[in-house]
Amino acid sequence: MEYIAVLDLGSSKMKAMVARKDNRQELLASVQTVSGNGIRRGLVYNSEEAAGKIVAIIQELNKRLKVGIKQVYVGIGGQGLHSQACSIQKAIDGAEIDQFTINDIDGECQENLNVAMEIIDIVSPEYYLDGVLEANPEGIACETIEAKYQAIAGHSFKFQSEVEKALQRINVKVAGYLVAPIATASAVLTDKERKAGCALVEIGAEITSLSIYKDGLLRYLRTIPLGSGSITKDLIDADKTEAEAEEWKLNEGNAFPEEKEEDIYRIVPARAKEIIDNICKQIDESGYKKETLGAGIVLTGGGSLLKNIDQLLTQESKQTVRKVENPAQSCAMGLLKLGKENCSLPEPVKIEPPTVAPQDEEGDYDLFGGFFRKPKKKKTKPKENKPQPQVPVPNPKETTSSASAPAQKSVLDKIVKGLFEDQE
């Protein structure tokens, strides 16, 4: 069986999933564990702890599969991840555009980028031939071609190095690195939302990412160093354990202020408003106003499980908000969707025991339906034995008589002579 295996390394949880390659919605196995100090703000913080947890969840995943994992796709994000617009213009003097021209321009764009961080990917290409946008420029002649892209930059080198060293311990390779917010978008956004324009907001534990789509393409990507983990830390400062704080946040917390006297009920709304204010600020800075985002805001990520946070975002942004189902799984499900190569080891070959050919009446093997059957031996009738002459048994009374002895000897001599004559 062929399948896709993915690894989503979040600041709060590490998740590993496997789905059938021919049906990405059919999960074969799923494992998750607490990230601890291994991952902070989406980046590797404690190398040894992160490696140990990565190895553990992949090994656990292998136990649940009939065929082991050969390679795995890894989501990459973290603090500092952002997009940068870039463009390249080239004169081709009336020649037709071919794939070589496009590849040359793509490579030139990456070489000429002036970015402080590493380039992870270049996405959303648009090609203008003599100033006119063309969705498929190949085969069209023009004087000049201009290509516009979104380059995705972030802190990737150390992250990739640490992940690969961890996976080498269990002989698992990296099938590819996929930009985490782009993977999330592939899982939760509809084509209609991408085309009409929308802001995808993913609230994690320590990072909130904002991706803006318009006309079907990614136009803007930023990460905000705030998440629902800030609320948990505030509750810990209010004399709760980490487990108690997380449980209270999900069960009692409310993004809207409540009229209660206890100070603890003011903690969650205050921090939630700070997160939402930063999201709205980034949307404004993107240059895409409410009028250009026809599909509004799509909200996902584990932090979106906080009660009424979608309503708070609606109130502050003055836009419609759609909250995604199963938001904590969005990124991992997107990674499964984008993965292309089979990640399973070859299935063990089953050796069938040799079959014994049927035997015929003489005990010979009847191979190939009798074509090579041994010829049967001819049956011969047993020879008939000739009856032997009967030797008369002498009377005991006569043998005791001395007078009859010569006569008996004469009779015996005749019998013996007859026997020899018969054999001749």
C-alpha positions in Angstrom: 0.0 0.0 0.0 1.3 3.5 -0.9 0.7 6.3 1.6 1.7 9.9 2.6 3.4 10.5 5.9 3.7 14.0 7.5 5.2 15.7 10.5 3.7 18.9 12.0 6.1 20.4 14.6 4.0 22.9 16.5 5.0 24.9 19.6 2.4 23.1 21.7 2.0 19.7 20.0 4.0 17.5 17.6 1.7 15.6 15.2 2.5 12.8 12.8 -0.1 11.4 10.4 -0.3 8.9 7.6 -3.1 8.7 4.9 -3.6 6.6 1.8 -1.9 8.1 -1.2 -5.0 7.5 -3.4 -7.4 8.9 -0.7 -5.9 11.6 1.5 -9.1 11.7 3.7 -8.6 8.1 4.8 -6.2 8.3 7.8 -4.3 5.1 8.5 -2.6 6.3 11.7 -2.2 9.5 13.8 0.1 10.2 16.8 0.8 13.4 18.8 2.8 14.4 21.8 3.5 17.5 23.8 6.4 19.6 22.3 7.8 20.6 25.6 11.0 22.6 25.3 11.8 20.9 22.0 10.0 23.5 19.9 9.6 27.2 20.7 7.8 29.6 18.4 7.8 27.0 15.7 11.6 26.5 15.7 13.8 23.9 17.3 14.8 25.2 20.8 16.2 22.1 22.7 17.8 19.9 20.0 18.0 16.7 22.0 14.5 16.9 23.4 13.1 17.7 20.0 15.0 14.8 18.4 13.8 12.4 21.1 10.2 13.3 20.6 10.4 13.2 16.8 11.9 9.7 17.0 9.3 8.5 19.5 6.2 9.6 17.5 7.6 8.2 14.2 8.4 4.9 15.9 4.9 4.8 17.4 3.4 5.5 14.0 5.4 2.6 12.5 3.9 0.2 15.1 0.4 1.1 13.9 1.2 0.5 10.2 1.6 -2.8 8.3 4.3 -1.3 6.2 7.0 1.0 7.7 7.8 4.6 6.9 10.6 5.3 4.4 10.3 9.1 4.3 8.1 11.9 5.7 7.0 15.4 4.6 7.7 18.2 7.2 5.8 21.4 7.7 8.1 24.5 8.2 7.0 27.8 9.7 8.0 29.6 12.9 8.7 33.1 14.0 9.9 35.4 11.3 8.3 33.5 8.4 7.1 36.0 5.8 6.6 36.7 2.2 8.3 39.2 0.0 7.2 40.4 -3.3 9.7 40.2 -6.1 9.7 40.7 -9.9 12.0 40.1 -12.8 11.7 41.7 -16.3 13.4 40.4 -19.4 13.5 41.4 -23.1 13.2 38.5 -25.5 12.8 40.5 -28.7 9.7 38.8 -30.2 10.6 35.2 -29.4 8.1 32.6 -28.2 8.0 31.9 -24.4 9.1 28.3 -23.6 9.7 26.4 -20.4 13.4 27.2 -20.6 12.6 30.9 -20.5 10.3 30.5 -17.5 12.9 28.4 -15.6 15.6 31.0 -16.3 13.5 33.8 -15.0 12.5 31.8 -11.9 16.1 31.1 -11.1 17.1 34.7 -11.7 14.5 35.9 -9.3 15.8 33.7 -6.5 19.4 34.8 -7.1 18.6 38.5 -7.0 16.5 38.5 -3.8 17.9 40.6 -1.0 16.5 38.8 2.0 18.1 38.6 5.5 16.7 35.1 6.0 16.8 31.9 4.0 14.5 31.5 1.0 12.2 28.5 1.6 10.1 28.7 -1.5 8.9 31.0 -4.3 5.2 30.9 -5.0 2.3 32.6 -6.7 4.0 33.3 -10.1 2.3 35.8 -12.4 3.6 36.5 -15.9 3.0 39.7 -17.9 3.8 39.6 -21.6 4.2 43.1 -23.0 2.2 44.3 -19.9 -0.7 41.9 -20.3 -1.3 39.2 -17.6 -1.1 35.7 -19.1 -2.1 32.6 -17.1 -0.2 30.3 -19.4 2.6 32.2 -21.3 4.2 29.2 -23.0 4.0 29.4 -26.8 3.2 33.2 -26.9 5.6 35.6 -28.7 6.3 39.0 -27.0 8.9 41.7 -26.7 9.3 41.6 -22.9 8.2 39.3 -20.1 7.8 40.3 -16.5 7.4 37.7 -13.7 6.0 38.6 -10.3 6.4 36.2 -7.3 6.0 35.9 -3.6 9.2 34.6 -2.0 8.8 32.8 1.4 11.6 33.5 3.8 12.3 32.3 7.3 14.8 30.6 9.7 15.0 27.3 7.9 18.6 26.0 7.8 18.9 25.1 11.5 15.4 23.7 11.6 16.0 21.4 8.6 19.3 20.3 10.0 17.9 19.3 13.4 14.9 17.5 11.9 17.1 15.5 9.5 19.6 14.5 12.2 16.7 13.2 14.3 15.2 11.2 11.5 18.6 9.7 10.6 18.5 7.9 13.9 15.7 5.7 12.6 16.7 5.6 8.9 13.8 7.9 7.8 14.4 10.6 5.2 12.7 13.9 4.5 10.5 13.7 1.4 10.2 17.5 1.4 9.6 20.7 3.4 6.3 22.4 2.9 5.5 25.9 4.1 3.1 25.3 7.0 0.6 28.3 6.4 0.4 27.3 2.7 -0.4 23.7 3.7 -3.1 25.0 6.1 -4.6 27.0 3.3 -4.8 24.0 1.0 -6.8 22.2 3.7 -9.3 24.8 4.7 -9.8 27.4 1.9 -12.2 26.9 -1.0 -11.4 28.0 -4.5 -14.1 30.6 -4.2 -12.6 32.1 -1.1 -9.1 32.3 -2.7 -10.5 34.0 -5.8 -12.8 36.5 -4.0 -10.1 37.4 -1.5 -9.8 36.3 2.1 -7.5 36.5 5.2 -6.5 33.1 6.6 -5.7 33.5 10.4 -4.1 30.5 12.2 -3.8 31.0 15.9 -1.2 28.6 17.4 0.3 28.3 20.9 3.1 30.8 20.4 2.7 32.0 16.8 -0.2 33.4 14.8 0.1 33.4 11.0 -1.8 35.6 8.6 -2.1 34.7 4.9 -4.0 36.8 2.4 -5.3 35.4 -0.8 -6.7 37.2 -3.8 -7.5 36.1 -7.4 -6.5 32.6 -6.4 -2.9 33.4 -5.3 -1.1 34.1 -2.0 -0.4 37.8 -1.8 0.8 38.4 1.7 2.2 36.3 4.6 3.2 37.3 8.1 3.7 35.7 11.5 2.9 37.4 14.8 4.8 36.2 17.9 1.6 35.8 20.0 -0.7 32.9 20.5 -3.0 31.2 22.9 -0.1 30.0 25.0 0.2 33.6 26.2 -3.2 33.1 27.9 -2.0 29.9 29.5 1.1 31.6 30.9 -1.0 34.4 32.4 -3.2 31.8 34.1 -0.2 30.1 35.5 0.9 33.4 37.0 -2.5 33.4 38.7 -1.4 30.4 40.8 -2.6 27.6 38.5 -0.5 24.6 37.3 0.1 24.4 33.5 -2.5 21.5 33.2 -5.0 23.5 35.3 -4.4 26.6 33.3 -4.9 24.9 29.9 -8.1 23.2 31.2 -9.5 26.4 32.6 -8.8 28.3 29.4 -10.7 25.8 27.3 -13.6 25.2 29.7 -14.1 28.5 31.4 -12.2 31.1 29.3 -14.1 33.6 27.2 -12.7 36.1 24.7 -15.4 38.5 25.7 -15.3 40.2 29.2 -17.7 38.7 31.7 -19.3 40.5 34.6 -17.7 38.5 37.4 -15.8 39.7 40.3 -12.8 37.3 40.2 -9.7 38.8 38.5 -9.1 35.5 36.7 -12.0 36.2 34.4 -10.4 39.3 33.1 -7.1 37.6 32.1 -8.5 35.8 29.0 -10.3 38.7 27.4 -7.4 41.0 27.9 -4.9 38.7 26.2 -7.4 37.7 23.5 -7.9 41.3 22.6 -4.1 41.8 22.2 -3.9 38.9 19.8 -6.9 40.1 17.7 -5.6 43.7 17.6 -2.3 42.5 16.2 -4.1 40.5 13.5 -6.2 43.5 12.5 -3.1 45.6 12.3 -1.3 43.2 10.0 -4.4 43.0 7.7 -4.3 46.8 7.4 -0.6 46.8 6.7 -1.0 44.3 3.9 -2.9 46.9 1.9 -5.9 44.6 1.4 -8.9 46.4 2.9 -12.3 45.0 3.8 -13.6 45.8 0.3 -11.0 43.7 -1.4 -11.5 40.6 0.8 -14.9 39.5 -0.4 -14.8 36.2 1.5 -13.8 37.9 4.8 -11.6 36.0 7.4 -11.2 32.3 7.8 -10.1 31.3 11.4 -8.3 28.1 12.3 -5.5 26.8 14.6 -5.7 25.4 18.1 -6.1 28.9 19.6 -9.4 29.4 17.7 -11.0 26.9 20.2 -11.2 29.7 22.8 -14.8 30.5 23.4 -16.1 33.5 21.4 -12.7 34.5 19.9 -14.3 34.4 16.4 -17.0 36.9 17.5 -14.3 39.1 19.0 -12.4 39.0 15.6 -15.7 39.9 13.8 -16.3 42.8 16.1 -12.7 44.2 15.8 -12.2 43.6 12.1 -15.7 44.5 10.9 -15.5 41.5 8.6 -17.3 38.2 8.4 -15.4 35.3 10.1 -15.7 31.6 9.2 -14.4 29.3 11.9 -12.9 26.0 10.6 -13.9 22.6 12.0 -11.2 20.5 13.7 -8.9 23.6 13.6 -6.0 22.0 15.5 -5.6 19.4 12.6 -5.6 21.9 9.8 -1.9 22.1 9.1 -1.3 18.4 9.2 -4.3 17.7 7.0 -2.9 20.2 4.5 0.5 18.6 4.5 -1.2 15.3 3.7 -2.9 17.0 0.8 0.3 18.5 -0.7 2.5 15.5 -0.4 3.2 13.8 -3.7 5.7 10.9 -3.3 4.9 7.6 -1.7 6.4 7.4 1.8 6.1 3.7 2.6 8.8 1.1 2.5 8.4 -1.7 -0.1 5.9 -4.3 1.1 7.6 -7.6 2.0 7.4 -10.3 -0.7 5.2 -13.3 0.3 6.9 -16.5 -0.8 4.2 -19.2 -1.5 5.1 -22.8 -0.7 5.6 -25.0 -3.9 2.6 -26.9 -5.0 2.9 -30.6 -5.5 1.7 -31.9 -8.8 -1.0 -34.7 -8.7 0.2 -38.3 -9.1 -1.2 -40.7 -11.5 -2.1 -44.4 -10.9 1.5 -45.5 -11.2 2.7 -42.7 -8.7 4.2 -40.5 -11.5 3.7 -36.7 -11.3 1.2 -35.3 -13.8 2.9 -32.1 -14.9 1.3 -29.5 -17.3 -1.9 -31.4 -17.6 -0.3 -34.7 -18.7 1.8 -33.2 -21.5 5.0 -34.4 -19.9 3.6 -37.4 -18.1 5.8 -40.4 -17.9 4.6 -43.3 -20.1 2.8 -45.9 -18.2 4.3 -49.4 -18.0 2.5 -52.1 -19.9 0.6 -54.6 -17.8 1.6 -58.2 -18.5 -0.5 -61.2 -17.5 1.2 -63.6 -15.1 2.4 -66.9 -16.6 0.3 -69.9 -15.9 2.1 -72.6 -14.0 1.8 -76.1 -15.5 0.4 -78.6 -13.1 3.1 -80.9 -11.7 2.5 -84.6 -11.6 1.2 -85.8 -8.4 3.5 -88.2 -6.5 1.5 -90.9 -4.9 2.0 -91.1 -1.2 3.2 -94.5 -0.2 1.1 -96.5 2.2 2.8 -96.8 5.5 1.8 -100.4 5.9 3.4 -101.2 2.6 6.7 -99.4 3.4 7.1 -101.5 6.4 7.0 -104.7 4.3 10.4 -105.8 3.2 8.9 -107.9 0.3 7.4 -104.8 -1.4 10.7 -102.7 -1.3 11.9 -103.6 -4.8 8.6 -102.8 -6.3 8.4 -99.4 -4.6 11.9 -98.6 -5.9 10.9 -99.5 -9.4 7.8 -97.2 -9.3 9.9 -94.3 -7.9 12.5 -94.6 -10.6 9.8 -94.3 -13.3 8.4 -91.2 -11.6 11.8 -89.4 -11.4 12.6 -90.3 -15.0 9.2 -88.9 -16.1 9.9 -85.6 -14.3 13.2 -85.0 -16.1 11.7 -85.9 -19.4 8.9 -83.3 -18.9 11.4 -80.5 -18.2 13.4 -81.3 -21.3 
